[in-house]
Amino acid sequence: MTQSSAEIIDYNFTPQPDRRTAPHNENLEMALLAALMHNNRAFEYCIDFLKPDHFSNRFHAKIYEDMVRLINKGMIADPVTLQPFFLQYEWVKDKSVPENYLIKLATHLVAVINTAEYAKTIYDLYLRRALINYGTETVNQAFSHEIDPDGKAQLEAAEQKLFELASSGTIDGGPAKFSKGLTAMVTTASAAVMRPGGLAGVATGLTDLDRLLGGLAPSDLIIIAGRPSMGKTALATNIAYHIAAHSPDQNGEVGKNLVLFFSLEMSQEQLVTRVAAEQMNLSSEKIRRGDLTPHEFEAMIEVVAQLQDLPLYIDDTPALTVSALRTRSRRLARQNKTKLALIVVDYLQLLKGKGENRVQEISEITQGLKALAKELMVPVIALSQLSRAVEQREDKRPQLADLRDSGTIEQDADIVAFVYREEYYLEREEPAVDSEKHDKWQVQMERAHGKAEIIIAKQRHGPIGRIEVVFDGATTRFSDLDGDDNGFI
């Protein structure tokens, strides 16, 4: 039996070079430069987003660059003022471009009124050329037989390049009329009125914390910091679960909020065990050891069935970069066709940066997380370690100065919250049983037992303060204080 030619697969296929001309329009570039030389004020329509690299003709790119330099210095940019720069160009010296090229450019004036459209078209053509270049690079790299980078790394690199290309221009930015802000304010207020408790943002599940913060607002970077064993991960996990399981989405539906949890320290299994233990009201240690009674095992199976459809996603890839976080967040939202309601990063110091030192690295990370929150319009919770300076003070409640590695954490964050448990320190300071201090210590322990403080040390859009909550260390559960007394301190 013979195969038809259509059924034969050529496994030795070699891509043929694309002989098509990359998108460009030199006449349009000349018309734009002529318009700008004729009226320098026309730069207002393009100087914010159009860069020299966006021109296809390198001569035009250099002329535009010199024009920008002159105008930024308050000088006039026309053929006369540009001529001294132009004569220094190598391509003029070797006669590849005539000396009267600037005069020739000036004669290409069509209409100054079209400057903005010319600039946008030049930028659009640049985007198309860049897409072609990135696509070609991606294809060539994919055809390579090198082991590194692997296919997954190539995919992430391609997505990162596309994101950088998409965010390189700011055509749609700039000043907005005051009324636009008023509309946004009314929309936010209306949404808050409709939500239970009148929250502007998504509810955390802790009443007093929601009352102090107004919920977690879109585009906010929230830092939750504390010393080891204070309960940072437990608090973040509690909030993530509540938002995924109980907080209504924009349409008022419960269980539809998409939550993405980047766990750079704990494995997915460890994090899932914590969530399940909290819902079962059991110690996660008992689950890990399999120390369960038949009744507890049945309860676990029921909880597992209830959590099957929980829209909480966990990425436990270690040593991620902010760009990888962004890529994976966008991909998850795109695959689920659902807007992300929350992103959690546990924890900030385990992310990889490109700074020359640790301070610059953390600065790049916090700025990247804030940019991610604004881009996706989603609250981002990032956990952070504190310096050891806390341990040297008599009052071990954290302060903003204790944030580890960089002051930019405080600067870039919209909210800085500290988790503090006095019980943790008291347990390690028990005096001798027969001493006079023991009775006082016992009173302090009874007062602090099973409680934690959440200290809001910075809030860009609201008040600071402290609230007291219940903390169950065995089940890693945070909850509101019982009774009519609220937890505000």
TORBA-614947 format. One line per 8 residues: number of its first residue (from 1); for each residue x, y, z of N, C-alpha, C. Coordinates in steps of 0.02 Angstrom, whole numbers. Each point is the difference from the previous one (the first is absolute). Layout:
residues N
NUM	X/Y/Z/X/Y/Z/X/Y/Z ~ ...
//
This chain:
residues 489
1	43/-60/0/-43/60/0/44/61/0 ~ -17/47/-43/40/62/-4/-38/57/31 ~ 38/47/30/-31/59/31/-5/56/-51 ~ -53/38/6/-6/59/-42/49/52/23 ~ 16/47/-44/49/52/18/-24/41/58 ~ -66/7/9/-26/41/55/10/-34/67 ~ 10/-68/-1/8/-36/63/72/-6/21 ~ 47/17/-46/71/-7/16/23/59/42
9	29/-14/57/25/52/45/75/7/-8 ~ 22/60/-14/72/12/-8/29/19/68 ~ 34/-47/32/29/13/65/65/39/-5 ~ 25/10/-59/61/39/-11/-15/71/-23 ~ -61/23/18/-21/67/-22/48/53/27 ~ 20/45/-44/41/57/19/-36/64/-19 ~ -12/45/48/-37/61/-16/38/41/-51 ~ -37/23/-51/30/42/-51/2/72/22
17	51/37/-18/3/70/21/-58/40/-29 ~ -29/43/42/-56/41/-21/27/61/-36 ~ -18/6/-65/27/54/-40/-46/61/-1 ~ -52/-1/40/-44/57/3/34/58/36 ~ -18/60/-18/29/60/30/-37/16/65 ~ 39/14/51/-31/17/65/-40/65/-7 ~ -56/6/37/-43/59/-6/38/65/17 ~ -3/48/-44/31/66/12/-28/50/-50
25	10/63/15/-24/53/-45/46/60/8 ~ 52/4/-41/49/54/6/-30/67/-18 ~ -47/1/-48/-32/64/-18/-39/28/59 ~ -32/-45/37/-37/22/60/47/28/53 ~ 58/-33/9/50/25/47/25/69/-20 ~ 11/10/-65/23/64/-25/-54/54/11 ~ -63/-19/-11/-55/48/10/-5/20/73 ~ 10/-49/46/-2/17/72/57/47/19
33	61/-16/-22/57/43/17/-9/70/-29 ~ -28/5/-61/-12/66/-30/-50/39/41 ~ -53/-34/23/-51/34/41/30/24/66 ~ 42/-40/30/30/18/64/49/58/-8 ~ 37/1/-57/46/56/-13/-39/64/-13 ~ -57/-7/-33/-41/58/-15/-32/29/63 ~ -20/-43/45/-33/23/62/22/-45/57 ~ 48/24/39/27/-40/56/-53/-17/53
41	-52/40/4/-52/-14/50/-37/-65/-15 ~ 5/-22/-63/-32/-63/-19/31/-60/36 ~ 60/10/30/31/-54/39/-44/-22/57 ~ -43/43/24/-43/-17/56/-43/-62/-16 ~ -12/-13/-64/-43/-55/-19/36/-67/-5 ~ 66/1/3/34/-64/-11/60/-12/46 ~ 24/52/35/63/-7/37/-6/-48/59 ~ -62/-11/25/-10/-45/57/11/-74/-18
49	-15/-19/-62/2/-71/-17/46/-17/-59 ~ 12/48/-44/40/-16/-59/74/9/15 ~ 38/-53/-10/72/-1/14/39/-6/-65 ~ 64/21/0/41/-6/-61/1/-70/-28 ~ 1/-51/43/3/-70/-23/-61/-21/-39 ~ -54/39/4/-61/-18/-34/2/17/-75 ~ 49/38/-21/7/17/-71/35/-58/-37 ~ -22/-15/-60/31/-53/-39/66/24/-32
57	4/65/-16/59/29/-32/47/27/54 ~ 61/-25/4/45/20/55/18/74/-5 ~ 1/29/-61/14/72/-7/-56/39/34 ~ -62/-20/-14/-58/34/30/1/-8/76 ~ 20/-59/24/3/-12/72/49/49/33 ~ 58/9/-31/51/44/28/-23/73/-2 ~ -32/20/-55/-25/69/-5/-53/13/53 ~ -46/-49/9/-53/7/51/31/6/70
65	51/-41/13/34/2/65/30/69/14 ~ 33/29/-51/30/67/8/-53/53/9 ~ -57/-8/-34/-55/48/8/-27/-1/71 ~ -7/-61/28/-24/-7/69/48/33/48 ~ 65/-10/-10/50/31/44/-5/76/-1 ~ -7/28/-59/-4/73/-7/-63/27/34 ~ -56/-32/-14/-64/24/27/-2/-7/76 ~ 29/-54/27/2/-9/73/42/54/34
73	46/29/-38/41/55/27/-31/69/-13 ~ -60/0/-27/-35/63/-13/24/35/-63 ~ 34/-36/-44/26/29/-62/-45/-19/-59 ~ 10/35/-55/-38/-13/-61/33/-56/-39 ~ -40/-45/-26/26/-55/-41/-25/10/-72 ~ 44/22/-44/-17/9/-70/63/-16/-41 ~ -4/3/-67/59/-17/-40/63/39/17 ~ -8/63/22/58/41/16/34/-23/64
81	-39/-12/53/29/-20/65/23/-73/-2 ~ -29/-41/-43/18/-70/-4/62/-12/-43 ~ 16/48/-44/54/-10/-48/67/-17/33 ~ 21/35/54/65/-17/31/3/-73/23 ~ -55/-26/27/-1/-70/21/3/-46/-61 ~ -40/19/-50/-7/-41/-60/67/-10/-36 ~ 40/53/-2/64/-3/-37/51/-46/34 ~ -13/-16/64/47/-44/36/-15/-74/-12
89	-58/-15/-30/-19/-70/-10/48/-33/-49 ~ 17/-62/13/46/-36/-43/-28/-8/-70 ~ -66/-11/-4/-30/-11/-67/-1/64/-42 ~ 7/59/33/6/62/-38/72/8/-23 ~ 47/-17/44/71/6/-17/19/-46/-58 ~ -30/-60/-1/18/-45/-55/-48/7/-60 ~ -39/55/1/-43/20/-56/-57/-50/-15 ~ -16/-42/49/-57/-45/-11/-66/37/6
97	2/60/31/-58/44/3/23/70/-18 ~ -36/36/-44/21/68/-19/-6/49/58 ~ 42/51/-1/1/50/54/-65/40/2 ~ -34/4/-56/-62/39/-1/-61/-44/16 ~ 12/-59/33/-55/-46/15/-51/31/47 ~ 22/41/47/-47/33/46/-47/47/-38 ~ 26/36/-49/-42/43/-40/-51/-42/-39 ~ 25/-56/-26/-45/-45/-36/-56/-26/45
105	19/-16/63/-50/-23/48/-54/52/11 ~ 23/63/9/-47/54/15/-51/10/-55 ~ 17/-19/-62/-47/9/-56/-53/-54/-2 ~ 6/-51/43/-49/-54/1/-60/16/45 ~ -7/62/20/-56/19/43/-66/-12/-35 ~ -44/-36/34/-67/-12/-25/-50/42/40 ~ -3/-14/66/-45/38/43/21/-11/72 ~ 11/53/36/19/-5/71/-56/-31/41
113	-61/11/-22/-58/-24/38/-2/-76/4 ~ 35/-35/-45/0/-74/-1/57/-30/41 ~ 37/41/37/60/-24/35/-15/-60/45 ~ -53/3/40/-15/-54/46/-13/-66/-37 ~ -37/4/-55/-16/-61/-38/63/-28/-33 ~ 43/45/-26/63/-23/-29/40/-39/52 ~ 6/30/60/40/-31/53/-28/-68/20 ~ -67/-5/7/-31/-63/19/11/-54/-53
121	-2/21/-64/11/-48/-54/72/-25/0 ~ 47/45/11/71/-19/3/11/-49/58 ~ -32/14/57/6/-45/58/-31/-68/-15 ~ -58/1/-34/-33/-63/-18/44/-42/-46 ~ 32/32/-49/44/-36/-45/60/-28/37 ~ 25/37/50/55/-25/42/-22/-63/38 ~ -60/1/28/-25/-58/36/-2/-62/-45 ~ -22/11/-62/-4/-56/-47/70/-27/-16
129	48/45/-10/69/-23/-13/28/-38/60 ~ -14/27/60/24/-32/61/-31/-70/7 ~ -64/-6/-15/-33/-66/3/33/-49/-48 ~ 16/25/-60/34/-43/-49/68/-23/27 ~ 37/48/29/67/-17/27/-6/-51/57 ~ -46/13/47/-8/-46/56/-23/-69/-24 ~ -46/1/-49/-24/-63/-26/55/-40/-34 ~ 42/36/-38/56/-34/-34/49/-28/51
137	16/40/51/46/-24/53/-29/-61/35 ~ -65/3/15/-32/-56/35/2/-63/-42 ~ -15/7/-65/1/-58/-45/71/-29/-6 ~ 49/44/-9/69/-23/-7/25/-36/63 ~ -19/28/58/21/-31/62/-34/-67/10 ~ -64/-4/-20/-37/-63/7/29/-54/-46 ~ 27/20/-57/31/-49/-46/69/-22/25 ~ 28/37/48/66/-17/25/-2/-66/40
145	54/-38/-4/3/-64/36/37/7/67 ~ 12/62/22/33/10/64/-46/-23/57 ~ 30/-26/53/-39/-23/57/-29/58/40 ~ 41/52/9/-22/59/36/-4/59/-47 ~ -52/42/4/-57/-9/45/-49/-52/-27 ~ -37/-32/46/-48/-51/-21/-62/34/-28 ~ -47/-40/-23/-60/27/-32/-41/45/45 ~ -6/-19/63/-40/41/47/33/67/11
153	66/0/7/36/64/10/-6/44/-62 ~ 2/-31/-59/-8/38/-62/-69/32/-4 ~ -51/-38/21/-68/26/0/-7/60/46 ~ 28/-5/61/-4/55/48/37/61/-27 ~ 58/-11/-32/38/55/-28/-39/34/-56 ~ -34/-39/-42/-40/29/-54/-57/41/28 ~ -34/-26/51/-56/37/30/24/64/33 ~ 59/-2/31/28/59/32/16/53/-52
161	29/-21/-56/15/48/-53/-63/33/-27 ~ -52/-40/-9/-63/27/-24/-30/49/49 ~ 5/-16/65/-26/46/51/38/65/-1 ~ 67/-4/-3/40/61/-2/-15/41/-62 ~ -13/-33/-56/-17/36/-61/-68/34/8 ~ -48/-36/30/-67/28/8/-1/59/48 ~ 46/1/48/0/54/50/53/52/-14 ~ 33/-3/-58/55/47/-14/-25/69/-18
169	-59/6/-28/-27/65/-19/-53/24/49 ~ -12/64/2/-51/27/46/-48/45/-39 ~ -21/-23/-60/-44/40/-42/-65/16/36 ~ -25/-49/38/-65/9/33/5/35/67 ~ 59/18/22/9/32/65/-9/76/-4 ~ 25/34/51/-3/73/1/-54/25/45 ~ -6/66/6/-49/30/45/-71/-18/-19 ~ -41/-11/51/-71/-15/-11/-42/54/34
177	-57/14/-29/-44/52/27/-25/-20/70 ~ -11/49/42/-21/-12/70/-63/-41/3 ~ -45/10/-48/-63/-35/0/9/-76/-6 ~ 53/-21/-34/14/-72/-7/14/-30/69 ~ 39/37/42/13/-23/67/-64/-2/42 ~ -45/49/-11/-63/1/37/-42/-62/-18 ~ 0/-18/-64/-37/-59/-21/27/-63/34 ~ 67/-5/2/31/-58/33/-16/-2/74
185	-2/60/32/-16/4/71/-71/-25/13 ~ -47/23/-41/-70/-20/9/-8/-75/-11 ~ 36/-27/-50/-3/-71/-13/25/-41/59 ~ 57/23/29/28/-34/59/-48/3/59 ~ -29/60/11/-46/9/56/-63/-43/-9 ~ -24/-4/-61/-60/-40/-14/13/-74/13 ~ 60/-22/-21/18/-70/12/5/-14/75 ~ 27/49/38/7/-9/72/-67/-3/34
193	-48/40/-24/-68/0/29/-33/-68/-11 ~ 13/-30/-58/-31/-64/-16/31/-58/38 ~ 64/7/20/34/-55/35/-22/-3/73 ~ -2/-60/28/-15/-6/72/53/38/41 ~ -22/40/47/46/38/42/24/64/-32 ~ -23/15/-60/20/63/-33/74/4/-14 ~ 29/-54/-24/72/-1/-14/15/23/-70 ~ 53/41/-7/20/23/-66/38/-54/-37
201	34/-44/38/39/-54/-30/-28/-68/19 ~ 37/-52/-17/-22/-68/14/12/-16/74 ~ -47/-36/30/3/-14/72/52/-53/17 ~ 34/10/57/52/-47/22/-28/-56/43 ~ -60/10/27/-29/-50/45/9/18/73 ~ 40/52/15/10/24/68/-36/68/5 ~ -53/1/38/-45/58/2/36/65/17 ~ 39/-1/55/33/61/22/55/22/-49
209	33/-48/-31/51/17/-49/-34/32/-61 ~ -56/-28/-21/-37/29/-57/-25/70/16 ~ -20/10/63/-25/65/21/56/52/-2 ~ 60/-21/18/56/47/0/26/14/-70 ~ 1/-51/-42/28/7/-68/-53/16/-52 ~ -63/-16/14/-51/6/-51/5/-55/-52 ~ 30/-57/20/12/-54/-47/65/11/-38 ~ 17/-48/-41/62/5/-40/-18/30/-68
217	27/59/-13/-19/36/-60/41/-22/-61 ~ -30/0/-59/37/-15/-61/60/47/-9 ~ 54/-27/-25/62/36/-15/42/15/62 ~ -22/-22/59/39/12/61/53/-54/11 ~ 59/22/22/52/-47/22/-2/-1/76 ~ -17/-58/28/-6/-8/73/58/-43/25 ~ 39/28/45/56/-37/30/-23/-27/68 ~ 5/-64/10/-12/-31/65/67/-25/26
225	24/31/53/68/-15/24/-2/-25/72 ~ 52/-34/20/5/-25/69/61/-45/7 ~ 19/-11/62/55/-45/14/-23/-72/-11 ~ 46/-48/-6/-21/-70/-9/-47/-24/56 ~ -47/-42/-19/-49/-31/46/-53/48/25 ~ -6/59/-30/-52/47/20/-67/-17/-33 ~ 2/-36/-56/-63/-18/-34/-13/37/-65 ~ 53/25/-33/-8/37/-63/-34/-44/-53
233	28/-59/-11/-27/-44/-51/-71/-22/17 ~ -12/-13/65/-67/-20/22/-51/55/-15 ~ 18/63/15/-46/55/-13/-13/7/-75 ~ 53/-3/-41/-8/6/-72/-43/-58/-27 ~ 10/-60/26/-38/-58/-22/-73/8/19 ~ -13/23/61/-69/12/22/-36/49/-46 ~ 35/55/-16/-30/52/-43/-12/-28/-70 ~ 50/-36/-27/-7/-28/-67/-59/-48/-4
241	-6/-43/50/-55/-48/1/-68/35/3 ~ -5/50/45/-63/35/8/-21/34/-64 ~ 47/33/-34/-17/35/-62/-21/-49/-54 ~ 34/-58/-3/-17/-49/-51/-66/-35/15 ~ -15/-11/64/-59/-41/18/-61/40/20 ~ 10/59/30/-57/34/30/-13/71/-24 ~ 50/34/-27/-11/70/-21/-37/2/-67 ~ -52/41/-5/-36/6/-64/43/34/-52
249	-7/-22/-63/36/33/-53/-38/61/-24 ~ 20/29/-57/-32/61/-25/-73/-10/-16 ~ -20/-62/-14/-70/-14/-15/-39/-25/61 ~ 33/2/59/-33/-22/61/0/-75/11 ~ 36/-37/-43/2/-73/7/57/-21/46 ~ -14/-47/45/49/-25/47/35/-61/-30 ~ 66/-6/15/37/-58/-25/24/9/-71 ~ 0/61/-26/21/13/-69/63/42/-4
257	25/23/57/60/42/0/62/-42/-12 ~ 40/20/-48/61/-36/-17/58/27/43 ~ 33/-44/37/55/19/44/62/-40/-20 ~ 56/35/-6/63/-32/-19/50/10/57 ~ 26/-56/25/45/0/58/69/-25/-23 ~ 50/44/1/68/-20/-16/36/-18/65 ~ 13/-65/9/31/-23/62/72/-18/-16 ~ 46/45/13/70/-11/-15/36/-37/55
265	-33/-9/58/32/-33/57/-31/-69/13 ~ -66/-2/4/-34/-63/14/-23/-34/-64 ~ -5/-66/2/-25/-37/-58/-76/6/-5 ~ -25/-16/-59/-72/2/-10/-36/-46/49 ~ 28/-59/12/-32/-48/45/-4/29/71 ~ 54/32/23/0/29/67/-52/55/7 ~ -6/41/-52/-48/55/2/-72/-27/-2 ~ -12/-49/-42/-66/-31/-4/-19/-33/66
273	48/-32/31/-12/-32/65/-21/51/52 ~ 31/59/-2/-18/53/47/-73/21/-10 ~ -19/11/-62/-68/22/-15/-50/-54/22 ~ 14/-63/-16/-45/-54/19/-4/-7/76 ~ 56/6/34/1/-6/73/-42/55/32 ~ 5/59/-28/-40/56/27/-74/-14/-7 ~ -20/-26/-58/-71/-15/-12/-25/-59/42 ~ 45/-47/16/-18/-58/41/5/15/74
281	31/58/16/12/17/70/44/-52/34 ~ 51/-21/-39/48/-50/25/70/27/-9 ~ 47/-29/36/70/18/-7/25/-28/-67 ~ 35/43/-37/29/-24/-63/53/-54/12 ~ 30/1/58/50/-50/18/-33/-70/4 ~ -61/-3/26/-35/-64/4/-15/-27/-69 ~ -16/44/-47/-15/-22/-68/64/-26/-33 ~ 55/35/9/63/-21/-30/22/-68/26
289	-10/-12/65/21/-64/31/-51/-55/-11 ~ -60/18/-24/-53/-50/-8/-29/-21/67 ~ 8/43/50/-25/-16/68/-73/22/5 ~ -44/-35/-36/-70/20/-4/-45/-58/23 ~ -52/17/36/-50/-50/18/-44/-13/-62 ~ -38/-54/-2/-45/-13/-57/-47/59/-13 ~ -25/31/54/-45/57/-8/37/59/-31 ~ 61/12/22/39/56/-27/18/-13/-73
297	13/-63/-17/17/-17/-70/-60/12/-45 ~ -60/-19/23/-61/13/-38/-11/75/-9 ~ 14/38/54/-8/73/-4/49/28/-51 ~ 60/-28/-3/50/24/-49/-24/-13/-71 ~ -30/-58/-12/-25/-16/-67/-55/48/-20 ~ -43/18/47/-54/48/-14/28/69/-17 ~ 50/21/38/31/65/-13/35/0/-68 ~ 33/-55/-16/34/-5/-66/-51/7/-56
305	-58/-32/8/-52/5/-51/-25/72/-8 ~ -5/35/57/-23/70/-1/50/47/-33 ~ 64/-18/7/53/45/-24/21/-14/-73 ~ -30/-51/-30/21/-19/-68/-5/57/-50 ~ -53/39/4/-12/54/-48/23/68/24 ~ 38/2/54/24/63/27/45/36/-52 ~ -16/61/-20/40/34/-52/64/31/29 ~ 37/-40/39/63/21/29/56/-39/-33
313	46/36/-33/55/-32/-36/66/13/36 ~ 41/-51/5/63/5/36/58/-15/-48 ~ 48/45/-2/61/-9/-39/58/-3/49 ~ 31/-58/7/54/-8/49/69/-2/-33 ~ 5/29/-60/65/3/-34/48/45/40 ~ 59/-24/18/47/41/40/37/51/-43 ~ 25/53/33/44/50/-31/-29/30/-63 ~ -64/18/2/-31/33/-58/22/73/-5
321	-5/27/-60/11/72/-10/-68/34/-3 ~ 0/67/8/-63/37/-5/-29/-7/-70 ~ 42/-1/-50/-25/-7/-69/-34/-68/-9 ~ 27/-52/31/-32/-65/-3/-67/0/37 ~ -3/35/57/-63/8/36/-52/32/-45 ~ 20/54/-33/-46/36/-44/-24/-45/-57 ~ 46/-35/-30/-18/-44/-56/-50/-53/22 ~ 14/-32/56/-43/-54/24/-68/25/23
329	-1/61/29/-63/29/22/-45/15/-60 ~ 30/32/-51/-38/17/-60/-24/-64/-35 ~ 42/-50/-2/-18/-63/-33/-59/-34/36 ~ 3/-1/67/-54/-32/38/-66/36/-11 ~ 1/66/2/-61/39/-11/-27/-11/-70 ~ 45/-4/-49/-21/-10/-69/-30/-70/-10 ~ 30/-50/30/-24/-69/-7/-68/-10/32 ~ -13/36/56/-63/-8/36/-53/50/-20
337	20/49/-42/-46/53/-22/-33/35/60 ~ 38/3/54/-25/30/62/51/49/27 ~ -23/57/23/45/50/28/27/-25/68 ~ 65/6/10/29/-18/64/-27/44/55 ~ -15/-30/58/-24/38/57/55/14/50 ~ 53/-41/0/55/7/48/61/-38/-24 ~ 59/29/11/63/-35/-10/39/3/66 ~ 26/-56/22/39/-4/62/70/-24/-17
345	51/32/29/69/-21/-10/31/-15/68 ~ 20/-62/10/29/-22/64/69/-31/-13 ~ 54/37/10/-1/68/22/48/42/-41 ~ -2/66/11/33/48/-44/75/-11/-7 ~ 34/-16/54/73/-7/-2/24/-62/-38 ~ -46/-45/-17/19/-59/-38/-7/10/-76 ~ -26/57/-20/-3/16/-72/69/19/-25 ~ 12/-11/-64/63/17/-31/-4/68/-33
353	53/40/8/4/65/-33/65/6/-37 ~ 9/57/-34/60/10/-41/43/58/25 ~ -13/24/60/39/56/26/72/-18/14 ~ 43/51/2/71/-12/14/12/-20/72 ~ -44/20/45/5/-20/70/-70/-16/26 ~ -4/-22/62/-63/-24/28/-52/57/4 ~ 22/60/17/-46/57/6/-32/14/-68 ~ 42/3/-53/-27/13/-66/-45/-58/-24
361	19/-60/19/-40/-58/-20/-69/2/31 ~ -4/15/65/-65/4/34/-40/59/-28 ~ 34/55/-15/-33/58/-30/-33/-19/-66 ~ 36/-36/-41/-27/-21/-65/-60/-47/10 ~ 4/-43/50/-54/-48/14/-63/36/23 ~ 6/45/48/-59/35/26/-32/44/-54 ~ 42/34/-40/-27/40/-54/-35/-43/-52 ~ 28/-59/-12/-31/-47/-47/-67/-26/25
369	-4/-14/65/-64/-24/29/-53/54/-2 ~ 21/62/14/-48/55/-3/-24/11/-71 ~ 46/-5/-48/-19/7/-71/-48/-56/-20 ~ 12/-60/25/-43/-57/-14/-71/12/27 ~ -4/26/61/-65/15/30/-39/52/-41 ~ 35/51/-24/-32/52/-40/-20/-25/-69 ~ 44/-41/-29/-14/-25/-68/-61/-45/-1 ~ -5/-46/48/-55/-48/2/-59/24/41
377	8/59/32/-52/28/44/-24/-52/50 ~ 49/-25/39/-14/-52/49/43/14/62 ~ -26/-11/61/43/7/59/53/-54/1 ~ 61/20/16/55/-47/6/24/0/72 ~ -2/-57/33/26/-7/68/69/-32/-5 ~ 50/34/27/68/-28/1/23/-6/72 ~ 19/-59/21/25/-10/67/74/20/3 ~ 21/23/58/69/24/7/28/-17/68
385	64/-14/1/35/-12/62/17/67/33 ~ 14/-2/65/22/59/38/72/-11/24 ~ 34/55/11/68/-5/25/1/-24/73 ~ 58/-22/23/6/-26/68/-2/55/53 ~ -2/63/-22/0/55/48/-60/-4/47 ~ -54/-32/-23/-60/-8/41/17/-37/65 ~ 42/-51/-6/15/-42/58/40/36/54 ~ 32/55/-18/42/35/48/-38/49/43
393	-64/15/-18/-38/49/37/-43/-34/54 ~ -16/38/51/-44/-26/52/-70/-9/-27 ~ -25/52/-36/-64/-5/-34/14/-26/-71 ~ -19/-61/-12/20/-33/-63/-52/10/-56 ~ -46/46/10/-46/15/-55/39/31/-58 ~ -11/-24/-60/39/24/-58/-15/73/-17 ~ 48/31/-32/-6/69/-25/21/1/-73 ~ -17/54/-35/17/5/-71/75/-5/-12
401	38/24/48/73/-2/-8/27/-71/2 ~ -41/-48/23/23/-69/5/-7/-39/-66 ~ -31/30/-50/-7/-34/-64/68/-17/-27 ~ 8/-61/-20/66/-27/-17/22/19/-71 ~ 64/16/-7/35/8/-64/-7/68/-33 ~ -58/32/4/-5/62/-38/-58/43/22 ~ 11/66/2/-53/47/16/-50/6/-56 ~ 16/-25/-59/-47/4/-56/-61/-43/11
409	5/-50/45/-59/-40/16/-54/46/29 ~ 19/41/47/-46/48/30/-23/51/-52 ~ 46/22/-42/-15/52/-49/-50/-24/-52 ~ 9/-60/-26/-42/-25/-54/-66/-29/24 ~ -4/-20/62/-61/-32/25/-55/50/13 ~ -62/-20/-14/-58/41/18/-20/-14/72 ~ 10/-62/21/-17/-19/69/57/-43/27 ~ 21/15/60/49/-42/35/-32/-25/64
417	-7/-66/6/-31/-30/59/51/-47/33 ~ 3/4/66/44/-45/39/-42/-50/39 ~ 24/-61/3/-32/-51/42/43/-9/62 ~ -31/7/59/37/-3/63/-38/-44/50 ~ 35/-48/30/-30/-42/52/42/4/63 ~ -26/34/49/36/6/64/9/-68/33 ~ -47/-44/-11/3/-67/30/65/-36/-19 ~ 21/8/-62/61/-33/-25/60/19/41
425	6/64/16/59/24/38/-7/-18/75 ~ -63/4/26/-9/-16/71/17/-73/15 ~ -18/-45/-47/14/-71/10/75/-13/9 ~ 41/42/-30/72/-10/2/33/40/56 ~ -41/35/39/28/41/54/-29/-20/68 ~ -23/-62/6/-30/-22/63/52/1/56 ~ -15/38/54/47/2/57/-7/-63/43 ~ 43/-8/47/-2/-58/44/-68/-3/36
433	-26/-61/9/-67/-8/29/-6/30/69 ~ 53/-4/39/-3/25/69/21/73/6 ~ 8/34/-55/21/70/3/-61/46/4 ~ 12/63/21/-54/49/6/-28/19/-68 ~ 41/-5/-51/-21/22/-66/-46/-51/-35 ~ -3/-61/27/-38/-51/-35/-75/14/-1 ~ -26/25/57/-72/16/2/-18/54/-50 ~ 43/50/-5/-12/54/-48/4/-27/-71
441	48/-44/-11/8/-31/-66/-61/-41/-18 ~ -28/-36/50/-58/-42/-13/-61/41/-20 ~ -7/58/32/-56/45/-17/9/25/-72 ~ 62/18/-18/13/23/-69/-14/-55/-50 ~ 19/-62/17/-12/-56/-46/-74/-12/-10 ~ -39/4/53/-72/-10/-6/-31/53/-44 ~ 25/62/7/-27/55/-40/19/-7/-74 ~ 61/-26/-13/25/-4/-69/-16/-66/-34
449	-22/-50/39/-9/-67/-29/-51/1/-57 ~ 21/-30/-57/-45/-7/-57/-19/64/-34 ~ 41/52/10/-15/65/-31/59/24/-41 ~ -15/42/-49/52/31/-41/-22/71/-17 ~ 49/41/-14/-14/69/-21/18/7/-74 ~ -43/35/-37/16/21/-68/8/76/3 ~ 61/22/-12/17/71/8/4/31/-70 ~ -45/46/-14/2/37/-64/44/61/12
457	64/-5/-22/48/53/12/0/52/-55 ~ -26/-18/-58/-6/48/-56/-62/-18/-40 ~ -38/52/-16/-57/-9/-46/-6/64/-40 ~ 15/-5/-65/2/59/-42/-68/35/-4 ~ -54/-39/4/-66/30/-11/-44/-1/62 ~ 30/-11/59/-42/-4/59/41/4/63 ~ -33/-13/58/34/7/64/44/-60/16 ~ 46/10/46/40/-55/27/-32/-22/66
465	22/-56/27/-28/-23/63/17/-72/13 ~ -24/-26/56/12/-70/19/-65/-34/16 ~ -5/-63/-21/-59/-40/17/24/-65/31 ~ -41/-27/43/16/-63/33/-45/-55/-28 ~ 29/-57/-16/-39/-55/-28/18/-64/37 ~ -40/-51/-11/13/-66/29/45/-39/-48 ~ 51/-33/28/44/-42/-40/5/-69/31 ~ -18/-50/-39/6/-69/21/61/-30/-35
473	54/-10/37/62/-23/-29/-4/-70/-29 ~ -42/-43/31/-5/-69/-24/-31/-4/-69 ~ -53/40/-11/-34/-2/-65/21/59/-45 ~ 45/42/25/25/61/-35/-59/43/-24 ~ -48/10/44/-60/39/-18/-2/66/37 ~ -11/53/-38/-14/66/28/-75/12/-3 ~ -28/29/53/-72/14/1/-13/60/44 ~ -61/26/-6/-20/58/40/-7/-19/73
481	7/50/44/-12/-10/71/-74/-14/12 ~ -15/-44/47/-70/-15/16/-31/57/39 ~ -67/3/0/-35/49/41/-9/66/-36 ~ -26/48/36/-16/66/-28/61/44/-5 ~ 52/-14/38/60/43/-1/35/-10/-67 ~ 16/57/-32/38/-7/-61/74/-6/16 ~ 40/-13/-51/71/-14/12/44/60/-5 ~ -27/60/-6/42/59/-5/35/15/66
489	65/15/-6/40/15/60/16/74/1
//
